[in-house]
Amino acid sequence: MADHTETDIVAYVGGFLLERTPSNGVNVCYYETVNVDLSVWKISNPLLNNVPYFAVQLSITIFMIHLLFFIFNFTRQPRFFAELIVSMIHFAVLITYLVVCLEGFYISVILAALSTFFLRYVRPIKSNVALQTMANLGLVYYMFLVGLEIDLNMVRRVGKKAFTNAVAGILFSMGMGASLYCLFTRDKSIFPSANPVGGLFWGVALTVTSFPDLTQVLSDINLISTDLGQIALSSAFVNDLASWTILITTITWLHGRSKLSILPTVGFIILCWFVVRPVLGKIKSSSNKSSGRDFYVYVILAAVLICGFITDACGSTSMTGAFVLGLITSNEFETRILEQVNNFVAGILLPSYVMVVGGKIDIFFMMSKTNVVMLLVIVVSAFSVKVLSSFLVCKAFGIPARDGIALGILMNTKGLLALVVINIGVDVQALDSATFPAMVIVFLVMTALVKPFPNWVSKSSKNLKQYKQRTMETSEDDSEFQIIMCVHESHHLSGMSTLLKLSNSTKLSPITIFALHLVELTGRSSAMLIVHDAYNATNISQPIFERVISDHVTSHSLGSYGRSGTGHPISIQPVTVVSPYATMHREICCVAEDKHVTLIIVPFHKEGCGVDVVQENSSIRTVNHNLLAKAPCSVGIFVDRGLQLSIRDKGSNLWKQQINVAMLFTGGPDDREALAYSWRMAGSHEVRLTVVHFRPGEKAKSIMEERKESEIYEQLDEKYVNELRFKAMCNDSVIYLEKVVNNGEEILRTTKEMFDYYDLYIVGRGQGVASPFTSGLSEWSDCKDLGVLGEALSTSEFARNASILVIQQYYVADTAE
């Protein structure tokens, strides 16, 4: 029981002794039965008394969080917003009971009964010990997961804009936080014991930009693939590292009260990096079997508690050890650990932390110390500081003012990490019952505004941008040709690299490739997109793209880009997309829209030659199918069968440096798009193009006469083919042939007899066109992604060693779906 010399006993209600302190605080004491024997346990049945209360408290908190998240989800609010509201509700119910008991009157009978029931049977004071223990345990494992998801290699890849924005945000936020704290506690008669260190915690709290929550926000509003989203993510990464460095240093200094008190913590970090990390690497290398991998995970989870205990003994907090262990843990086991721990920590343990924090949010006491005007000034100033810093940085780098404001609002994304910072401030007595809830209200306002405004900016920006070059047919000859190359595995890169090299990058029409490494999302709550530094492909010394795609890809494949007759290099922007396969097409489409891409090339989901399919990947098929339906530009599906520049000639048995390409033209928008790409390839000295224009015979003409739309397509086809024939008059590498056929079987027979020695076939998908040329083949088609003619080629025996590119042209109806 507390000492009563400086307190006044107010009431003894419901088994609790309520006392008011000189600082207007309240002490709540309770009696506990203690055994008088010599056994270790002095309190009888500690688990029996606390576990039922904890189960009830946890169930109510989880239910309320999910209920409010469902309600606020209609206003696009994140989960953290619901957690803040739940924490405030917990304290409101608790404080209502204390007001009723201390002031001696009932606000209302129902409210008083509810609060009394809550404090006696749901959250009695004596249950706080168990609740605090579980909350600390959840926080330790949460910090371990935060460190686990941080890739320190990203520090070297942070761009100049993002780094400048992060540094400016840190300096502005630290200064504003300290200034606002001094303004809030300026009246010493109201805050006689205000700790000046509280300004540092306010500054760090404003500096924090929650990287996991920001990733979720950007993914939800489709900004993660934009330049704005990438600057925000990189800046948040730097902000969080700097914030935690400052926080750990401050905590250690406060606990030790000496400049040298931080040395044990620094020594532990060095020990982990140079000793523990190699040991974990050896354990990992010996854990090849499934049981071994499980053992490695169990070792890591046990080490989290050990490291937390050590750093707590060193004068820091247990979170520090868990965070450091997460940083040094191998990323190869990140997914497995997240799958086993993440849901339990986020869904079970962290709600208990929300309850603990909620017990400290005394809004009534805060309002008694200040007024609404002061609180409004603090909220507006705290919200505006990063908006101002980001706006100035964007202005300096020539980024539009609209994007600068949106970037600043995105940098205000708060999450549990910011709440942890100010809660630590309360634990070390740097913040009190007035300064703590003031910052919680700031977080609440920031969280409420961080989604709607950037979402409006993104929609407005998309409306301002004119995305004209969606097809190769309508693109100008002197315009930049931008392509997305999607790669799932390393073996997809070889054939695609040759195909794109042959796409003829010129000084008049240079090629920019956005190489997307598609990775399935597992164990995370939101998609991620990592953009690496762009570079010219002729620069072999830069291994970034090689590292993103696969460790097995050699730099030789990169150096071959851009060495066609023109010698103009191809610019490559490596991008890593981490997303579920079901929604991966959305991320690809976002990149295409943001970069104004003309063509997306994806690998075919089947591997093998002819009818001998070696492997079929249903996940890749899902991505391809969704892209064909939703892509904002033309799409090409590439069936790679070893396409390479150096190929052994069948007749002379010599190596040749030229690719024979056959373009089979049957008419329609997709065929015109395929012809446009073929014509571009013909500008390369390594390509010999043969365009085979299949014209309808008498039977086919009779069928076409019944369809009015075929006349429109025929006129467009003739006009476009004649234009290209005129341009190719002086090009010896282009051969134009016409063949009369009546159905698809005659097309295959003619192709087999005369064009069976080609290395690459290019055809249109034929989507939306009912052509008589497909008769006889559509009945056997079971793969709609390649179209009728494309699938027939892929399963034919004469083309078993030839690669195939099937192209679908973008049309407006796709986006309307």
C-alpha positions in Angstrom: 0.0 0.0 0.0 1.2 3.5 -0.8 2.5 5.9 1.8 -0.3 8.2 3.1 1.8 11.0 4.5 1.4 13.2 1.3 -2.0 11.9 0.2 -5.6 12.3 1.3 -7.7 9.2 1.6 -10.8 9.9 -0.5 -12.8 6.7 -0.6 -12.8 3.0 0.0 -15.0 1.6 -2.8 -15.4 -2.0 -4.0 -12.3 -3.3 -2.3 -10.1 -0.5 -3.6 -8.6 2.3 -1.7 -8.7 5.6 -3.7 -6.2 8.4 -2.9 -5.7 11.8 -4.4 -2.1 13.1 -4.6 -1.0 16.8 -4.4 -0.5 16.8 -8.2 -4.1 15.8 -8.7 -3.2 12.2 -9.5 -5.0 9.2 -8.1 -3.4 6.2 -6.3 -5.5 3.0 -6.4 -4.5 0.4 -3.7 -6.0 -3.0 -3.2 -5.6 -5.9 -0.7 -4.2 -9.2 -1.7 -4.1 -12.5 0.2 -0.5 -13.6 0.9 0.6 -17.0 2.1 2.8 -17.0 5.3 4.6 -20.2 4.5 8.2 -20.4 3.3 7.3 -21.5 -0.3 8.5 -19.5 -3.3 5.0 -18.4 -4.3 3.6 -15.9 -1.7 0.4 -15.1 -3.6 -2.0 -18.0 -3.9 -3.0 -19.1 -7.4 -1.5 -16.1 -9.4 -2.5 -17.6 -12.7 -6.0 -18.5 -11.6 -6.6 -14.9 -10.5 -5.1 -13.1 -13.6 -5.6 -15.3 -16.6 -9.4 -15.1 -16.8 -9.3 -11.3 -16.5 -6.6 -11.2 -19.3 -8.7 -13.4 -21.6 -11.8 -11.3 -21.2 -9.8 -8.0 -21.7 -8.1 -9.3 -24.8 -11.3 -10.6 -26.3 -13.1 -7.3 -25.8 -10.1 -5.3 -27.2 -9.7 -7.5 -30.3 -13.5 -7.4 -31.0 -13.6 -3.6 -30.6 -10.5 -3.1 -32.9 -12.0 -5.2 -35.6 -15.4 -3.6 -35.3 -14.0 -0.1 -35.5 -11.7 -1.0 -38.3 -14.6 -2.4 -40.3 -16.6 0.8 -39.6 -13.8 3.2 -40.4 -12.7 1.2 -43.4 -15.4 2.9 -45.4 -13.5 6.2 -44.9 -10.2 4.5 -45.9 -8.8 4.6 -42.4 -6.0 2.2 -41.4 -6.0 -0.3 -38.5 -3.9 2.0 -36.4 -6.7 4.6 -36.4 -9.1 2.0 -34.9 -6.4 1.0 -32.3 -6.1 4.7 -31.2 -9.8 5.0 -30.8 -10.0 1.7 -28.8 -7.3 2.9 -26.4 -9.1 6.1 -25.7 -12.4 4.2 -25.1 -10.7 2.0 -22.5 -9.5 5.1 -20.6 -12.8 6.9 -20.9 -14.7 4.0 -19.2 -12.0 3.7 -16.5 -11.9 7.4 -15.8 -15.7 7.6 -15.6 -15.7 5.1 -12.7 -13.0 7.1 -10.9 -14.9 10.4 -11.4 -18.0 8.8 -10.0 -16.2 7.5 -6.9 -14.1 10.5 -6.2 -16.6 13.3 -6.8 -19.5 11.6 -5.1 -22.1 12.1 -7.7 -23.4 10.0 -10.6 -23.4 11.4 -14.1 -26.0 8.8 -15.1 -27.1 5.6 -13.6 -26.4 3.5 -16.8 -22.9 5.0 -17.3 -22.0 4.5 -13.7 -23.2 0.9 -13.7 -21.3 0.2 -16.9 -18.0 1.7 -15.6 -18.4 -0.1 -12.2 -18.9 -3.4 -14.0 -15.9 -2.7 -16.2 -13.5 -2.0 -13.4 -14.7 -4.8 -11.1 -15.2 -7.7 -13.5 -13.3 -6.8 -16.7 -10.3 -4.8 -15.8 -9.6 -4.7 -12.1 -6.5 -2.9 -11.0 -4.8 -6.1 -9.8 -5.0 -7.6 -13.4 -2.6 -4.9 -14.7 0.4 -6.9 -13.9 -0.5 -9.7 -16.2 -1.7 -7.3 -18.9 1.6 -5.3 -18.7 3.6 -8.5 -18.9 1.9 -9.7 -22.1 2.0 -6.2 -23.6 5.8 -6.0 -23.1 6.2 -9.5 -24.5 4.2 -8.5 -27.6 6.2 -5.3 -28.0 9.5 -7.2 -27.8 8.5 -9.6 -30.6 7.0 -6.7 -32.6 10.3 -4.9 -32.6 12.0 -8.1 -33.6 9.7 -8.3 -36.6 10.3 -4.6 -37.5 14.1 -5.2 -37.5 13.6 -8.5 -39.5 11.8 -6.6 -42.3 14.5 -3.9 -42.6 17.1 -4.5 -45.3 20.2 -2.6 -44.4 21.4 -2.8 -48.0 18.6 -0.3 -48.9 20.7 2.4 -47.2 23.1 2.3 -50.1 20.3 2.5 -52.7 18.5 5.5 -51.2 18.4 8.2 -53.8 19.5 11.8 -53.4 16.0 13.2 -53.3 14.8 10.7 -50.7 17.8 11.2 -48.5 17.5 15.0 -48.6 13.8 14.7 -47.8 14.5 12.4 -44.9 17.2 14.6 -43.4 15.1 17.7 -43.8 12.1 16.0 -42.2 14.3 14.8 -39.2 15.7 18.3 -38.6 12.4 20.1 -39.0 10.5 17.6 -36.9 13.0 17.5 -34.0 13.0 21.3 -33.9 9.2 21.6 -34.1 8.7 18.9 -31.5 10.9 20.6 -29.0 9.4 24.0 -29.7 5.8 22.8 -29.3 6.7 21.0 -26.1 8.1 24.2 -24.7 5.1 26.1 -25.8 2.7 23.6 -24.3 4.5 23.5 -20.9 5.5 27.2 -20.8 3.3 28.0 -17.8 5.3 26.8 -14.8 2.4 27.3 -12.5 0.5 24.6 -14.4 3.5 22.4 -15.2 5.9 22.9 -12.3 7.7 19.6 -12.9 7.8 19.5 -16.7 10.8 17.5 -17.9 12.7 19.2 -20.7 13.6 15.8 -22.1 10.0 15.5 -23.1 10.7 17.8 -26.0 13.1 15.2 -27.3 10.4 12.5 -27.2 7.9 14.8 -29.0 10.5 15.5 -31.7 11.3 11.8 -32.2 7.6 11.0 -32.3 7.1 13.5 -35.1 10.2 12.3 -36.9 8.9 8.7 -37.1 7.3 7.6 -40.3 6.0 4.1 -40.0 7.5 2.1 -42.9 5.1 -0.9 -42.7 2.0 1.4 -42.4 3.3 3.7 -45.2 3.7 0.6 -47.5 0.1 -0.4 -46.8 -1.2 3.2 -47.4 0.7 3.5 -50.7 -0.5 0.1 -51.8 -4.1 0.9 -51.0 -4.1 4.2 -53.0 -2.0 2.8 -55.9 0.9 5.1 -55.3 3.5 2.5 -54.4 4.8 2.2 -58.0 5.1 5.9 -58.6 8.2 8.1 -58.2 6.3 9.9 -55.4 5.7 6.6 -53.6 9.3 5.5 -53.9 10.7 8.7 -52.5 8.3 8.4 -49.6 9.3 4.8 -48.9 13.0 5.5 -49.0 12.6 8.6 -46.8 10.6 6.6 -44.3 13.3 4.0 -44.1 15.9 6.6 -43.3 13.6 8.4 -40.9 12.9 5.2 -38.9 16.6 4.2 -38.6 17.5 7.7 -37.4 14.6 7.9 -35.0 15.4 4.6 -33.3 19.1 5.5 -33.1 18.2 8.7 -31.3 15.6 6.9 -29.1 17.9 4.1 -28.0 20.7 6.7 -27.2 18.2 8.8 -25.2 16.8 5.9 -23.2 20.3 4.5 -22.3 21.4 8.0 -21.3 18.4 8.5 -19.1 18.8 5.2 -17.4 22.5 5.5 -16.8 22.7 9.2 -16.1 26.2 9.1 -17.6 27.9 9.6 -21.0 29.5 6.2 -20.7 26.3 4.4 -19.9 25.7 3.7 -23.6 28.9 1.7 -23.9 27.4 -1.7 -22.8 24.6 -1.3 -25.4 27.1 -0.4 -28.1 29.2 -3.4 -27.1 26.2 -5.7 -27.3 25.4 -4.4 -30.8 29.0 -5.0 -31.9 28.9 -8.5 -30.4 25.7 -9.3 -32.2 27.1 -8.2 -35.6 30.5 -9.8 -35.4 29.8 -12.9 -33.3 26.1 -13.8 -33.2 25.5 -13.1 -36.9 28.1 -15.6 -38.1 26.9 -18.2 -35.6 23.3 -17.8 -36.9 24.7 -18.2 -40.4 26.3 -21.5 -39.5 23.1 -22.8 -37.9 21.2 -21.7 -41.0 23.6 -23.4 -43.4 23.2 -26.7 -41.5 19.4 -26.4 -41.5 18.6 -27.7 -45.0 15.8 -30.1 -44.1 12.4 -29.0 -43.0 13.0 -30.0 -39.4 16.3 -28.2 -39.5 14.6 -25.0 -40.7 12.0 -25.3 -37.9 14.8 -25.7 -35.4 16.5 -22.5 -36.7 13.2 -20.6 -36.3 12.8 -21.8 -32.7 16.4 -20.8 -31.9 15.7 -17.3 -33.2 12.5 -16.9 -31.3 14.2 -18.0 -28.1 17.1 -15.7 -28.8 14.7 -12.7 -29.0 13.9 -13.0 -25.3 17.6 -13.5 -24.4 18.7 -10.5 -26.3 15.9 -8.4 -24.8 17.0 -9.4 -21.3 20.6 -8.5 -22.0 19.9 -5.0 -23.4 17.6 -4.4 -20.5 20.4 -5.3 -18.1 22.7 -3.0 -20.1 20.6 0.0 -19.3 18.6 0.2 -22.5 15.2 -1.5 -23.1 14.4 -5.1 -24.0 13.1 -3.7 -27.4 16.7 -2.8 -28.4 18.0 -6.3 -28.2 15.0 -7.7 -30.1 15.4 -5.0 -32.8 19.1 -5.7 -33.3 18.5 -9.4 -33.5 15.9 -8.8 -36.2 18.5 -6.8 -38.2 21.1 -9.5 -38.2 18.8 -12.4 -38.9 19.1 -13.9 -42.4 16.5 -12.6 -44.8 16.2 -16.2 -46.2 14.2 -17.2 -43.2 12.2 -13.9 -43.0 9.1 -15.3 -44.7 9.1 -18.5 -42.6 9.4 -16.5 -39.3 6.8 -14.0 -40.4 4.3 -16.8 -41.3 4.7 -18.4 -37.9 4.9 -15.3 -35.6 3.4 -12.3 -37.3 -0.3 -13.1 -37.0 0.1 -14.1 -33.3 2.0 -11.0 -32.4 -0.2 -8.5 -34.3 -3.5 -10.3 -33.6 -3.0 -11.4 -29.9 -0.1 -9.7 -28.2 -0.3 -6.2 -29.5 -3.9 -5.6 -28.6 -2.9 -6.0 -25.0 -0.3 -3.2 -25.6 -3.1 -1.0 -26.9 -5.0 -1.5 -23.6 -1.9 -0.6 -21.5 -1.3 2.6 -23.5 -5.0 3.4 -23.3 -4.8 3.4 -19.5 -2.4 6.4 -19.7 -4.4 8.6 -22.1 -5.9 11.1 -19.6 -7.7 13.5 -22.0 -9.7 15.0 -19.2 -6.6 15.9 -17.2 -4.9 17.3 -20.4 -7.9 19.6 -21.1 -7.8 20.9 -17.6 -4.2 22.0 -18.2 -4.7 23.7 -21.5 -7.4 25.0 -23.9 -8.8 24.0 -27.3 -6.9 26.9 -29.0 -3.5 25.7 -27.8 -4.3 22.1 -28.7 -5.4 23.2 -32.2 -2.1 25.1 -32.7 -0.1 22.1 -31.6 -2.0 19.7 -33.9 -1.8 22.1 -37.0 1.9 22.9 -36.4 2.9 19.2 -35.9 1.0 18.2 -39.0 2.4 20.9 -41.1 6.1 20.5 -40.3 6.8 17.6 -42.6 4.5 19.0 -45.3 6.7 22.2 -45.2 10.0 20.3 -45.3 8.9 18.0 -48.1 7.5 20.9 -50.1 10.8 22.8 -49.9 12.8 19.7 -50.9 10.6 19.0 -53.8 10.8 22.7 -54.8 14.6 22.5 -54.8 14.6 19.3 -57.0 12.0 20.7 -59.5 9.2 18.3 -58.3 5.6 19.8 -58.7 4.2 21.5 -55.6 1.2 19.2 -55.6 3.5 16.2 -55.3 5.5 18.0 -52.6 2.4 18.5 -50.4 1.3 14.9 -51.0 4.8 13.7 -50.0 4.7 15.7 -46.8 1.3 14.2 -45.8 2.5 10.7 -46.6 5.6 11.3 -44.4 3.1 11.9 -41.5 2.0 8.3 -41.6 2.1 7.1 -38.0 1.8 3.6 -36.6 2.5 1.6 -33.5 6.2 2.7 -33.6 5.3 6.3 -32.9 3.0 5.2 -30.0 5.9 3.2 -28.6 8.1 6.3 -28.6 5.8 8.5 -26.5 4.9 5.5 -24.2 8.5 5.1 -23.4 8.6 8.8 -22.7 5.9 8.2 -20.0 7.8 5.2 -18.6 11.0 7.3 -18.1 8.9 10.1 -16.7 9.8 12.5 -19.5 6.1 12.9 -20.4 3.2 13.3 -18.0 -0.6 12.8 -18.1 -1.0 16.0 -20.1 1.8 15.9 -22.7 1.2 12.3 -23.5 -2.4 12.5 -24.7 -1.7 15.7 -26.6 0.6 13.8 -28.9 -1.9 10.9 -29.2 -4.4 13.4 -30.5 -1.8 14.7 -33.0 -1.3 11.0 -34.2 -5.1 10.6 -34.5 -5.4 13.7 -36.8 -2.4 12.7 -38.9 -3.7 9.2 -39.3 -7.2 10.4 -40.3 -5.8 12.7 -43.1 -2.9 10.7 -44.4 -5.0 8.6 -46.8 -7.7 10.8 -48.3 -5.5 13.7 -49.4 -2.7 11.8 -51.2 -5.4 9.7 -52.8 -7.0 12.8 -54.1 -3.6 14.1 -55.3 -2.9 10.8 -57.1 -6.3 10.9 -58.9 -5.8 14.5 -59.9 -2.2 13.8 -61.1 -3.4 11.0 -63.2 -6.0 13.2 -64.8 -3.4 15.8 -65.6 -1.0 13.3 -67.2 -1.8 12.5 -70.8 -1.0 8.9 -71.6 -1.1 8.8 -75.4 1.4 6.2 -76.5 -0.5 3.1 -75.4 0.1 1.2 -78.7 3.0 0.8 -81.1 0.8 1.4 -84.1 -0.1 4.9 -83.0 3.3 5.9 -81.6 5.5 8.4 -83.4 8.7 7.2 -85.0 10.7 9.7 -83.0 9.2 8.9 -79.6 10.8 7.0 -76.8 9.8 3.3 -76.7 9.2 2.2 -73.1 8.8 -1.5 -72.3 8.0 -3.5 -69.1 9.7 -6.8 -69.0 8.2 -9.1 -66.4 10.5 -11.9 -65.0 9.4 -14.5 -62.5 12.6 -16.7 -62.5 16.1 -16.3 -63.7 15.7 -18.5 -66.8 13.1 -16.1 -68.1 15.8 -13.4 -68.5 17.9 -14.9 -71.3 15.4 -15.1 -74.1 13.7 -11.8 -73.1 17.1 -10.0 -73.1 17.8 -11.2 -76.6 14.3 -10.2 -77.7 14.6 -6.7 -76.3 18.1 -6.2 -77.7 16.7 -6.9 -81.1 14.0 -4.2 -80.6 16.3 -1.7 -82.2 17.1 1.2 -79.8 18.1 4.3 -81.8 19.1 7.8 -80.9 15.8 9.0 -82.5 13.7 6.4 -80.6 15.6 5.1 -77.6 14.3 2.2 -75.5 13.7 2.3 -71.8 13.1 -1.1 -70.1 11.5 -1.4 -66.7 12.6 -4.9 -65.6 10.0 -6.1 -63.1 11.1 -9.0 -60.9 7.8 -10.5 -59.8 7.9 -12.1 -56.3 5.0 -13.7 -54.6 3.9 -12.0 -51.4 3.9 -14.3 -48.4 3.8 -13.4 -44.7 3.1 -9.7 -45.2 0.0 -7.6 -45.1 0.6 -5.4 -48.1 2.4 -5.4 -51.4 5.8 -3.8 -51.8 7.6 -2.4 -54.8 11.3 -1.7 -54.6 12.8 0.5 -57.3 16.6 0.2 -57.7 19.0 2.6 -59.4 18.5 3.0 -63.2 21.5 2.7 -65.4 22.5 2.1 -69.0 22.7 -1.5 -70.0 26.1 -1.1 -71.7 27.6 -0.4 -68.3 28.4 -3.9 -67.2 30.1 -2.8 -64.0 26.8 -2.2 -62.2 25.4 -5.4 -60.8 22.0 -4.1 -59.4 19.8 -5.6 -62.1 21.8 -8.9 -61.9 21.2 -9.0 -58.1 17.5 -8.2 -58.4 16.7 -10.9 -60.9 18.9 -13.7 -59.8 22.4 -14.4 -58.5 22.9 -16.7 -61.4 22.5 -14.1 -64.1 25.9 -13.1 -65.5 26.8 -9.6 -66.5 27.4 -10.7 -70.0 23.6 -10.7 -70.7 23.5 -7.1 -69.5 26.4 -6.0 -71.7 24.7 -7.3 -74.8 22.0 -4.7 -74.6 22.1 -1.8 -76.9 24.9 -3.1 -79.2 22.9 -3.3 -82.4 23.8 -1.5 -85.5 22.9 1.9 -84.0 25.0 1.3 -80.9 22.5 3.3 -78.8 22.3 1.9 -75.2 19.1 0.7 -73.7 18.2 2.3 -70.3 17.2 -0.3 -67.7 15.2 0.4 -64.5 15.2 -2.7 -62.3 12.1 -3.0 -60.1 11.1 -5.7 -57.6 7.4 -6.2 -57.2 6.3 -8.2 -54.1 2.6 -8.9 -54.3 0.1 -11.8 -54.3 -0.3 -13.4 -57.7 -4.0 -12.6 -57.7 -3.4 -8.9 -57.5 0.1 -8.7 -59.0 -1.3 -7.3 -62.3 -2.4 -4.1 -60.4 1.2 -3.3 -59.5 2.3 -3.9 -63.1 -0.5 -1.7 -64.4 0.4 1.0 -62.0 4.0 1.0 -63.2 2.8 1.1 -66.8 0.5 4.1 -66.2 3.1 6.0 -64.2 5.9 5.5 -66.8 3.7 5.7 -69.9 4.7 2.3 -71.1 3.8 1.2 -74.6 4.3 -2.6 -74.3 4.3 -5.1 -71.4 6.1 -8.4 -72.2 5.4 -11.4 -69.9 6.6 -15.0 -70.1 4.3 -17.8 -71.1 3.1 -20.0 -68.2 4.1 -23.3 -70.0 7.6 -24.5 -70.6 8.6 -27.1 -73.1 8.7 -27.7 -76.9 5.7 -28.6 -79.1 3.2 -30.8 -77.3 5.8 -31.9 -74.8 5.0 -29.5 -71.9 7.7 -29.9 -69.2 6.2 -27.6 -66.6 3.1 -25.4 -66.2 2.8 -22.6 -63.7 -0.8 -21.7 -62.9 0.3 -18.6 -60.9 2.0 -17.1 -64.0 -1.1 -17.9 -66.0 -3.2 -15.9 -63.5 -1.0 -12.9 -63.9 -1.0 -13.1 -67.7 -4.8 -13.5 -67.9 -5.4 -10.5 -65.6 -2.9 -8.3 -67.6 -4.6 -9.2 -70.9 -7.9 -8.0 -69.4 -6.7 -4.9 -67.5 -3.5 -3.7 -69.0 -3.4 0.1 -69.9 -1.2 -0.6 -73.0 -0.3 -3.4 -75.4 0.7 -6.8 -74.0 3.0 -9.4 -75.4 3.3 -13.0 -74.2 6.7 -14.5 -75.0 7.1 -18.3 -75.5 10.9 -18.7 -75.1 12.6 -21.7 -76.6 16.2 -20.6 -76.3 16.1 -17.5 -78.4 19.7 -16.1 -78.6 21.7 -14.1 -81.0 24.4 -16.7 -81.8 22.5 -19.7 -83.4 23.9 -22.7 -85.3 22.7 -22.7 -88.9 21.2 -26.0 -89.9 22.5 -26.0 -93.5 26.2 -25.0 -93.1 26.5 -26.0 -89.4 28.1 -22.7 -88.7 27.3 -20.0 -86.1 25.3 -17.1 -87.4 24.8 -13.7 -85.9 21.3 -13.0 -87.4 17.8 -13.9 -86.3 15.2 -15.0 -88.8 11.8 -13.5 -87.8 8.5 -14.4 -89.4 5.5 -12.2 -88.9 2.2 -13.9 -89.8 -0.4 -11.3 -90.6 -4.0 -12.2 -90.8 -5.6 -8.9 -90.1 -7.1 -7.0 -87.1 -5.8 -4.6 -84.4 -3.6 -7.2 -82.7 -1.9 -8.2 -86.0 -1.3 -4.5 -86.8 0.3 -4.1 -83.4 2.5 -7.2 -84.0 3.4 -5.9 -87.4 4.4 -2.5 -85.8 6.8 -4.3 -83.4 8.2 -6.5 -86.2 8.9 -3.4 -88.3 10.8 -1.9 -85.5 12.9 -5.0 -85.1 13.7 -4.9 -88.8 15.8 -1.8 -88.2 18.4 -3.9 -86.3 21.2 -5.4 -88.4 20.8 -8.7 -86.5 17.2 -9.3 -87.7 16.0 -10.6 -91.1 12.2 -10.1 -91.2 9.7 -11.9 -93.4 6.2 -10.6 -93.3 3.6 -13.1 -94.6 0.3 -11.5 -95.4 -2.4 -14.2 -95.6 -5.2 -13.0 -97.8 -8.6 -14.7 -97.8 -9.6 -17.1 -100.5 -13.0 -17.5 -102.1 -14.4 -19.4 -99.1 -13.0 -17.0 -96.6 -14.3 -14.0 -98.6 -17.9 -15.4 -98.5 -17.7 -15.6 -94.7 -16.2 -12.1 -94.4 -18.9 -10.5 -96.5 -21.4 -11.4 -93.8 -19.6 -9.3 -91.2 -19.7 -5.5 -91.6 -16.9 -5.0 -89.1 -14.5 -7.0 -91.3 -14.7 -4.3 -93.9 -13.5 -1.7 -91.5 -10.6 -3.9 -90.3 -9.7 -4.7 -93.9 -9.4 -1.0 -94.8 -7.3 -0.3 -91.8 -5.1 -3.3 -92.4 -4.5 -2.4 -96.1 -3.6 1.2 -95.2 -1.1 0.2 -92.5 0.5 -2.6 -94.5 1.0 -0.4 -97.5 2.6 2.3 -95.4 5.1 -0.2 -94.0 5.8 -1.7 -97.4 6.6 1.8 -98.7 9.0 2.4 -95.8 10.7 -1.0 -96.4 11.3 -0.6 -100.1 15.0 0.1 -99.5 15.5 -2.4 -96.7 17.0 -5.6 -97.9 16.4 -7.3 -94.6 12.6 -7.2 -95.0 10.8 -9.6 -97.2 7.1 -9.2 -97.9 5.0 -12.2 -99.1 1.3 -12.8 -99.8 -0.4 -16.1 -99.5 -4.0 -17.0 -100.2 -5.7 -19.3 -97.7 -9.2 -20.1 -96.5 -8.7 -21.4 -92.9 -6.3 -21.9 -90.1 -5.2 -25.3 -91.3 -4.0 -23.9 -94.6 -2.0 -21.2 -92.7 -0.2 -23.9 -90.6 0.4 -26.0 -93.7 1.8 -23.1 -95.7 4.0 -22.0 -92.8 5.3 -25.5 -92.3 6.2 -25.9 -96.0 7.9 -22.6 -96.5 8.7 -21.0 -93.2 9.8 -23.8 -90.8 13.4 -22.5 -90.3 12.6 -19.3 -88.4 13.9 -18.5 -84.9 11.0 -16.3 -83.9 7.4 -16.1 -84.9 5.4 -13.0 -84.2 1.6 -13.1 -84.4 -1.4 -11.1 -83.1 -3.6 -12.6 -80.4 -6.7 -11.9 -82.5 -8.8 -10.9 -79.5 -12.3 -9.5 -80.4 -11.9 -10.4 -84.1 -13.9 -13.3 -85.6 -11.7 -14.3 -88.5 -12.3 -17.1 -91.0 -8.6 -17.8 -90.8 -9.2 -19.3 -87.3 -11.8 -21.8 -88.5 -10.6 -25.4 -88.0 -8.3 -24.3 -85.2 -10.5 -22.7 -82.6 -12.2 -26.0 -81.8 -8.9 -27.4 -80.5 -7.9 -24.2 -78.6 -7.7 -24.6 -74.8 -5.3 -21.7 -74.1 -7.0 -18.3 -74.8 -4.0 -16.3 -73.7 -2.0 -17.0 -76.9 -5.0 -16.8 -79.2 -5.9 -19.4 -81.8 -3.0 -19.0 -84.1 -0.5 -18.5 -81.3 -1.5 -21.7 -79.6 -1.4 -23.6 -82.9 2.2 -22.5 -83.4 3.2 -23.3 -79.9 1.9 -26.9 -80.2 3.0 -27.5 -83.8 5.9 -29.9 -84.4 7.7 -27.8 -87.1 8.0 -24.8 -84.7 9.0 -26.8 -81.6 12.4 -25.1 -81.4 11.2 -21.6 -82.4 10.3 -18.9 -79.9 6.9 -17.2 -80.3 5.7 -13.7 -79.4 1.9 -13.1 -79.3 0.9 -9.5 -79.1 -2.5 -8.0 -78.0 -3.1 -4.3 -78.8 -4.6 -2.0 -76.2 -8.1 -0.8 -76.8 -10.4 1.3 -74.8 -12.8 -1.5 -73.9 -10.1 -3.0 -71.7 -10.1 -0.2 -69.2 -13.8 0.0 -69.0 -14.1 -3.5 -67.5 
